[in-house]
Amino acid sequence: MNEYLALTFAVLATFVTNIPFGFWRQGVKKFSWQWFLFVHLPIPMVVAYRYLFGMGFQLYTYPFMVLGFFGGQWAGARIRKKKIAREAENITK
């Protein structure tokens, strides 16, 4: 597999994997043990994606993988915030 295509798939897989963890993380107190769990639990999966897509640990891949990781966490948190706001709006109607 082309190394850039592998990187793209690994970043997308990392992003999608982190969405539920970001969603769950948004619902707990910041820096609690659950918060740390939801931030760190996907890390072994990200490492597995690196091996699965044959990327290894080249230095140039780190910014993309970190962007995918935190982007997924951010997207999950945003989804939860919008869901809560929508539910609150429905209650007030």
Protein Blocks (a to p, Z undefined) as FASTA:
>chain_A
ZZklmmmmmmmmmmmmmmmmmmmmmmpcehiaklmmmmmmmmmmmmmmmmmnonojafkl
mmmmmmmmmmmmmmmmmmmmmmmmmmmmmmmZZ
